[in-house]
Amino acid sequence: MTSIPADELAADEVLQTYRLRWQVELAFKRLKSGMGIHKLPAREERLARSWLTAHLILALMIDEAVTDVLDSPPCEDETTHSAIAVSLEAA
């Protein structure tokens, strides 16, 4: 990326590319630390591929669920607030 001459790529395009690259790095870090991708339990290729595929699918599902939760508006229902407060007090 840095070997491209300055007149061929605008500074904002370089910045966007590096931001994307950083997101990829963070995704791999989450996969390795949170999902245990860095240590395959299987030695046989077929089993290792199955295990890895299942974990990647699970990671995508978790990411989608988290995104949905973070994008949803806070609850404004008073009964829900009361139920949560009662649950927290009981704990």
VOBA-1610 file (N, C-alpha, C; in pm, whole numbers, padded with zeros to 5 digits, always signed):
BEGIN
Met+00082-00119+00000Met+00000+00000+00000Met+00087+00125+00000Thr+00188+00128+00080Thr+00271+00248+00089Thr+00364+00262-00030Ser+00375+00159-00113Ser+00462+00168-00230Ser+00392+00234-00349Ile+00265+00268-00335Ile+00191+00334-00443Ile+00231+00482-00444Pro+00266+00534-00560Pro+00303+00675-00568Pro+00189+00767-00522Ala+00225+00877-00460Ala+00128+00971-00403Ala+00030+01026-00506Asp+00074+01037-00631Asp-00015+01093-00733Asp-00118+00991-00784Glu-00106+00865-00743Glu-00199+00761-00787Glu-00310+00732-00686Leu-00291+00775-00563Leu-00389+00745-00459Leu-00401+00865-00367Ala-00523+00912-00350Ala-00547+01028-00263Ala-00527+00990-00116Ala-00496+01089-00037Ala-00471+01066+00106Ala-00592+01006+00176Asp-00712+01051+00140Asp-00832+00996+00205Asp-00854+00850+00167Glu-00813+00810+00048Glu-00824+00669+00007Glu-00725+00583+00086Val-00607+00637+00109Val-00508+00565+00190Val-00562+00548+00332Leu-00619+00653+00386Leu-00674+00648+00521Leu-00787+00546+00531Gln-00876+00545+00433Gln-00986+00448+00432Gln-00933+00305+00425Thr-00831+00285+00346Thr-00772+00152+00332Thr-00710+00105+00463Tyr-00638+00195+00529Tyr-00578+00159+00657Tyr-00683+00135+00764Arg-00791+00209+00762Arg-00901+00185+00857Arg-00961+00047+00835Leu-00982+00011+00710Leu-01035-00121+00678Leu-00938-00229+00724Arg-00811-00209+00696Arg-00709-00306+00737Arg-00710-00323+00889Trp-00726-00215+00962Trp-00728-00223+01108Trp-00850-00302+01156Gln-00963-00286+01089Gln-01082-00362+01125Gln-01059-00512+01102Val-00989-00545+00996Val-00956-00686+00969Val-00865-00739+01080Glu-00766-00660+01120Glu-00676-00701+01228Glu-00755-00725+01358Leu-00847-00635+01388Leu-00928-00651+01510Leu-01017-00774+01502Ala-01070-00802+01385Ala-01155-00920+01367Ala-01074-01048+01393Phe-00953-01053+01340Phe-00869-01171+01364Phe-00831-01182+01511Lys-00806-01070+01575Lys-00773-01073+01718Lys-00890-01130+01798Arg-01012-01085+01766Arg-01130-01137+01835Arg-01147-01286+01810Leu-01124-01328+01687Leu-01137-01471+01655Leu-01035-01553+01733Lys-00914-01504+01740Lys-00808-01580+01808Lys-00826-01581+01958Ser-00857-01467+02017Ser-00865-01463+02163Ser-01002-01505+02215Gly-01108-01461+02150Gly-01242-01490+02199Gly-01298-01623+02157Met-01261-01668+02039Met-01318-01792+01985Met-01218-01908+01989Gly-01096-01882+02027Gly-00998-01989+02035Gly-00954-02044+01901Ile-00963-01963+01797Ile-00929-02008+01662Ile-00780-02042+01650His-00698-01983+01734His-00553-02004+01723His-00509-02145+01763Lys-00597-02222+01825Lys-00558-02358+01865Lys-00662-02459+01816Leu-00634-02518+01704Leu-00724-02619+01647Leu-00713-02749+01727Pro-00826-02805+01769Pro-00820-02929+01845Pro-00800-03053+01757Ala-00819-03038+01628Ala-00809-03152+01537Ala-00684-03142+01451Arg-00622-03255+01426Arg-00502-03259+01341Arg-00536-03299+01197Glu-00640-03377+01182Glu-00680-03420+01049Glu-00744-03302+00975Glu-00706-03283+00850Glu-00750-03166+00774Glu-00902-03153+00768Arg-00970-03262+00740Arg-01116-03258+00728Arg-01182-03213+00858Leu-01136-03265+00969Leu-01191-03227+01099Leu-01156-03083+01135Ala-01033-03044+01105Ala-00990-02908+01134Ala-01071-02807+01053Arg-01095-02839+00927Arg-01177-02750+00843Arg-01319-02739+00897Ser-01376-02850+00937Ser-01512-02849+00992Ser-01518-02766+01120Trp-01422-02786+01207Trp-01417-02712+01333Trp-01403-02562+01307Leu-01312-02528+01217Leu-01287-02388+01185Leu-01409-02324+01119Thr-01471-02394+01027Thr-01591-02342+00960Thr-01703-02318+01061Ala-01723-02412+01151Ala-01828-02396+01252Ala-01800-02275+01341His-01675-02256+01379His-01641-02142+01464His-01652-02009+01391Leu-01619-02008+01263Leu-01635-01885+01185Leu-01783-01850+01168Ile-01866-01950+01145Ile-02011-01926+01136Ile-02063-01874+01269Leu-02021-01936+01377Leu-02062-01890+01510Leu-02018-01746+01535Ala-01896-01713+01495Ala-01846-01576+01513Ala-01932-01477+01434Leu-01971-01513+01313Leu-02057-01425+01233Leu-02193-01408+01298Met-02247-01516+01352Met-02377-01509+01419Met-02370-01421+01543Ile-02264-01435+01620Ile-02246-01353+01740Ile-02231-01206+01701Asp-02152-01180+01599Asp-02132-01043+01553Asp-02264-00981+01509Glu-02344-01057+01437Glu-02474-01008+01391Glu-02566-00980+01509Ala-02568-01069+01607Ala-02653-01050+01724Ala-02610-00928+01805Val-02481-00912+01823Val-02430-00797+01898Val-02463-00668+01824Thr-02446-00668+01694Thr-02478-00549+01615Thr-02625-00514+01627Asp-02712-00615+01622Asp-02855-00591+01637Asp-02887-00529+01773Val-02826-00580+01877Val-02851-00528+02012Val-02800-00385+02024Leu-02680-00361+01976Leu-02622-00227+01987Leu-02696-00124+01902Asp-02754-00169+01792Asp-02827-00077+01704Asp-02971-00053+01748Ser-03021-00133+01842Ser-03160-00118+01883Ser-03172-00004+01984Pro-03285+00067+01978Pro-03304+00178+02072Pro-03329+00126+02213Pro-03301+00207+02312Pro-03327+00164+02449Pro-03477+00145+02471Cys-03509+00059+02563Cys-03648+00029+02594Cys-03711+00146+02669Glu-03828+00187+02625Glu-03898+00298+02689Glu-04021+00251+02766Asp-04045+00122+02768Asp-04162+00067+02834Asp-04141+00068+02985Glu-04228+00136+03058Glu-04214+00148+03204Glu-04223+00012+03274Thr-04307-00079+03222Thr-04319-00209+03287Thr-04189-00287+03276Thr-04120-00272+03166Thr-03992-00340+03149Thr-03890-00283+03246His-03888-00150+03260His-03796-00087+03355His-03824-00136+03497Ser-03950-00145+03533Ser-03987-00191+03666Ser-03946-00336+03688Ala-03967-00420+03587Ala-03931-00561+03598Ala-03780-00577+03613Ile-03705-00497+03540Ile-03559-00503+03549Ile-03515-00457+03688Ala-03574-00351+03737Ala-03538-00299+03869Ala-03567-00401+03977Val-03683-00467+03969Val-03718-00570+04067Val-03621-00686+04059Ser-03584-00727+03937Ser-03490-00838+03920Ser-03354-00803+03979Leu-03310-00681+03958Leu-03181-00639+04011Leu-03183-00631+04163Glu-03294-00584+04219Glu-03305-00575+04364Glu-03307-00714+04428Ala-03370-00809+04360Ala-03379-00945+04413Ala-03243-01015+04412Ala-03158-00975+04319Ala-03027-01039+04306Ala-02934-00992+04409
//
